[in-house]
Amino acid sequence: MRISRRSTISRALVAVTLVLPATTASAQDIPPSATPGAKARIQSEGDAAMERMKQALTKARRAPVNSPRLPAAPDAIMQRRAFNGLARRTVDADVEKRAGADIKAARAALIKERSAASARIAQALGLEAPEAAALAAAAPAPVTRSRMPLLMVSSAMPIATLRTYATQLERVHGVMAFRGMPGGMSRVAPMAKLSAQILRIAPGCEGPACAMHDVQIIVDPLVFRLHGVTRVPALAMIPGDPTQPYCERDDQSPPSAHVIYGDAALSGLLEEFARLGGKEDVRDALARLAPR
């Protein structure tokens, strides 16, 4: 290539430039006291060195320069032979079958684990009923009744008290109601955390795998207003299912005949309700709370 040739010539010229001053300086530095024979010998040696330099420069200019070359592209025959070799590549059917089975099993396990994790998270946050198998021994079969116990509470109450009420409400299939959510109606996370703390069966359990009480927790400010509740806890016996949306409830159903206040056990609140004339309304609930 031209670049390489110019580089070679340039290096030769540099060598000449470096040597010529030395040669000239040698000729000029001949001492005047030198004998004629010594002067002739020095001049002869300088001329010989200059001649050798000229020959080296001429040789460097005429020397062929090797240019880099790219390998030639393979011809059509070589290309066809390479592609045919790839096409004839042998595939182990047993290995392919095992690999496919492993991929299928891994996908199925991932889907199953994802579904189970989602269910555990929903249970921990109180957004989904716990597994029936975990609560089969604790949750008795439902009994036909005309009214449902509704215990109105507040997030300001101690967690231990709310947990005790959740255990008792589970036995009578009652509902726990809050007027509002901690932090305001626009924030769901604090209410979800509070629900999980109330519904966990084991107080020290942490994580999504904890078993939960089968108790419905609702946020219903209208039921507080309907019964004029200003302090908690307060027990009412609600006709129908208070967890249903208002558009699905019976508007003609009367409110609870009585509202019982007091920080007492659920059985005590039910007994007070019966004493005030609502014996039939609480009969089934008291029977389920009776010692076994």
C-alpha positions in Angstrom: 0.0 0.0 0.0 1.2 3.6 -0.5 1.0 4.4 3.1 3.5 1.7 3.9 5.8 2.7 1.1 5.8 6.3 2.2 6.6 5.3 5.7 9.6 3.2 4.6 11.0 6.0 2.5 10.4 8.5 5.3 12.3 6.3 7.7 15.2 6.1 5.2 15.3 9.9 4.7 15.3 10.4 8.4 18.3 8.0 8.7 20.1 10.0 5.9 19.3 13.3 7.7 20.8 11.9 10.9 23.9 10.6 9.3 24.8 13.4 6.9 25.5 16.0 9.5 27.7 13.6 11.3 29.6 12.8 8.0 29.9 16.5 7.2 31.0 17.3 10.7 33.7 14.7 10.4 35.1 16.3 7.3 35.1 19.8 8.7 36.6 18.6 12.0 39.8 17.4 10.4 42.6 19.1 12.3 44.8 21.5 10.3 47.9 19.8 11.7 46.9 16.5 10.2 49.3 15.1 7.6 48.2 15.0 3.9 48.0 11.2 4.1 45.7 11.3 7.1 43.5 13.9 5.4 43.2 11.8 2.3 42.3 8.7 4.3 39.6 10.6 6.3 38.1 12.1 3.1 38.1 8.7 1.5 36.2 7.1 4.4 33.6 9.9 4.3 33.0 9.5 0.6 32.6 5.7 1.1 30.1 6.2 3.9 28.1 8.7 1.7 28.1 6.2 -1.2 26.8 3.4 1.0 24.0 5.7 2.3 23.0 6.6 -1.2 22.9 2.9 -2.2 20.8 2.1 0.9 18.3 4.9 0.1 18.0 3.8 -3.5 17.4 0.2 -2.4 14.8 1.3 0.1 12.9 3.2 -2.6 12.9 0.3 -5.1 12.1 -2.4 -2.5 8.6 -3.9 -3.0 6.1 -3.1 -0.3 3.8 -6.0 0.9 0.2 -4.7 1.2 -2.3 -6.5 3.5 -4.9 -8.5 1.7 -8.2 -9.8 2.8 -8.9 -13.5 2.3 -10.8 -14.3 -0.7 -14.5 -15.1 -0.3 -15.3 -18.8 -0.5 -16.7 -20.0 -3.8 -20.3 -21.3 -4.3 -19.1 -24.9 -3.8 -17.5 -24.3 -0.4 -20.6 -22.3 0.7 -22.9 -25.1 -0.4 -20.8 -27.7 1.4 -20.9 -25.6 4.7 -24.7 -25.2 4.6 -25.2 -28.9 3.8 -23.0 -29.8 6.8 -25.2 -27.7 9.1 -28.4 -29.3 7.6 -27.0 -32.8 8.2 -26.4 -32.0 11.9 -27.7 -34.9 13.9 -30.2 -34.1 16.8 -30.5 -36.4 19.7 -34.3 -37.1 20.0 -34.0 -38.1 23.6 -32.2 -34.9 24.6 -34.8 -32.8 22.7 -37.6 -34.6 24.4 -36.2 -34.2 27.9 -35.5 -30.5 27.2 -39.1 -29.9 26.1 -40.5 -31.7 29.1 -38.3 -29.7 31.5 -39.4 -26.4 29.9 -43.1 -27.4 30.1 -42.7 -28.5 33.8 -40.9 -25.3 34.7 -43.7 -23.2 33.1 -46.4 -25.1 34.9 -44.5 -24.8 38.3 -44.1 -21.0 37.7 -47.8 -20.5 37.0 -48.8 -22.6 40.1 -46.3 -20.8 42.4 -47.5 -17.4 41.1 -51.2 -18.3 41.7 -50.4 -19.6 45.2 -48.3 -16.5 46.1 -51.1 -14.2 44.9 -53.6 -16.0 47.1 -51.4 -15.8 50.2 -50.8 -12.1 49.7 -54.6 -11.5 49.4 -55.2 -13.5 52.5 -52.5 -11.7 54.5 -54.0 -8.3 53.5 -57.5 -9.5 54.4 -58.7 -9.1 50.8 -59.6 -12.8 50.4 -61.2 -15.4 52.6 -58.6 -17.9 53.9 -58.3 -21.4 52.7 -61.2 -23.7 53.8 -58.8 -26.5 54.7 -56.9 -24.2 57.2 -60.1 -23.3 59.0 -62.2 -26.5 58.6 -61.8 -27.4 62.3 -62.4 -23.8 63.6 -65.3 -22.7 61.3 -68.5 -24.6 62.0 -71.2 -25.0 59.4 -73.5 -22.0 58.9 -76.9 -22.0 60.5 -80.0 -20.5 59.1 -80.8 -17.2 60.9 -82.8 -14.1 60.3 -80.3 -11.5 61.5 -76.5 -11.2 61.4 -74.4 -9.8 64.3 -72.7 -6.6 63.2 -70.0 -5.2 65.6 -69.1 -1.6 65.0 -65.5 -0.9 66.0 -62.8 1.7 65.5 -59.1 1.6 64.5 -58.3 3.4 67.7 -59.3 0.3 69.7 -56.4 -1.9 70.9 -55.4 -4.6 68.4 -55.7 -7.3 71.1 -59.3 -6.3 71.7 -60.1 -6.4 68.0 -58.5 -9.8 67.6 -60.6 -11.2 70.4 -63.8 -9.9 68.8 -62.7 -11.4 65.5 -62.3 -14.8 67.1 -65.8 -14.5 68.6 -67.4 -13.2 65.5 -66.0 -16.1 63.5 -68.0 -18.5 65.6 -71.3 -16.7 64.9 -70.5 -15.6 61.3 -70.6 -12.0 62.3 -69.3 -8.9 60.6 -66.9 -6.2 61.9 -67.6 -2.7 60.6 -65.4 0.4 60.6 -66.7 4.0 60.1 -63.7 4.9 57.9 -60.2 3.8 57.0 -57.0 4.8 58.8 -55.4 7.6 57.0 -58.5 8.5 55.0 -60.6 6.9 52.3 -58.0 7.5 49.6 -55.4 5.3 51.3 -56.1 1.5 51.3 -52.7 0.2 52.5 -53.2 1.1 56.2 -56.6 -0.5 56.3 -55.3 -3.6 54.6 -52.5 -3.8 57.2 -54.9 -3.4 60.1 -57.2 -6.1 58.7 -54.3 -8.5 58.4 -53.3 -7.8 62.0 -56.9 -8.4 63.2 -57.6 -11.6 61.2 -54.3 -13.5 61.7 -55.0 -16.6 63.9 -51.5 -16.7 65.3 -50.4 -13.3 66.5 -46.8 -13.9 66.0 -47.2 -15.2 62.4 -45.7 -13.1 59.7 -45.9 -13.4 55.9 -48.5 -14.4 53.3 -48.8 -18.1 54.5 -50.5 -17.2 57.8 -54.0 -18.7 58.4 -56.7 -16.1 58.9 -60.0 -15.9 60.7 -63.1 -16.2 58.5 -64.6 -12.8 59.4 -65.8 -10.2 57.0 -64.5 -6.6 57.7 -66.3 -3.7 56.0 -66.0 0.0 56.0 -69.5 1.4 56.1 -70.1 4.9 57.5 -73.8 4.7 56.6 -74.5 1.9 59.0 -73.1 4.0 61.8 -75.3 6.9 60.7 -78.4 4.7 60.4 -78.1 3.5 64.0 -76.8 6.8 65.4 -73.6 5.1 66.7 -71.2 7.6 68.2 -69.0 5.4 70.4 -67.7 1.9 70.0 -67.8 -1.1 70.4 -71.5 -1.2 69.5 -73.5 -4.4 68.6 -76.4 -4.4 66.2 -78.4 -7.3 64.7 -78.7 -6.5 61.0 -81.3 -8.2 58.7 -79.8 -9.8 55.6 -76.1 -9.5 54.7 -74.4 -6.2 55.6 -71.5 -7.0 53.3 -73.7 -6.7 50.2 -73.6 -3.5 48.2 -76.4 -1.0 49.0 -78.0 -1.5 45.6 -78.5 -5.2 46.4 -79.9 -4.7 50.0 -83.6 -4.7 50.9 -84.5 -1.0 51.5 -87.6 -2.1 53.4 -85.6 -4.0 56.0 -85.8 -2.2 59.4 -82.5 -1.4 61.2 -81.5 -3.2 64.3 -84.1 -3.1 67.1 -81.4 -2.3 69.7 -77.8 -1.1 69.7 -75.7 -2.5 72.6 -72.7 -0.5 73.8 -69.9 -1.5 76.1 -66.4 -3.0 76.1 -67.6 -6.5 76.9 -67.3 -9.9 75.4 -69.5 -10.6 72.4 -71.6 -13.1 74.5 -72.3 -10.4 77.1 -73.4 -8.0 74.3 -75.7 -10.6 72.9 -77.2 -11.4 76.3 -77.9 -7.7 76.8 -79.6 -7.6 73.4 -81.8 -10.6 74.4 -82.7 -8.9 77.7 -84.0 -5.9 75.9 -86.4 -7.9 73.9 -84.4 -9.3 71.1 -84.1 -12.9 72.3 -85.2 -14.5 69.0 -82.7 -12.3 67.1 -79.7 -13.5 69.1 -80.8 -17.1 69.9 -78.7 -18.8 67.2 -75.6 -16.6 67.9 -75.8 -17.4 71.6 -76.1 -21.1 70.9 -73.0 -21.0 68.8 -71.0 -19.2 71.5 -72.1 -21.6 74.2 -69.3 -23.8 75.7 -68.9 -27.2 74.1 
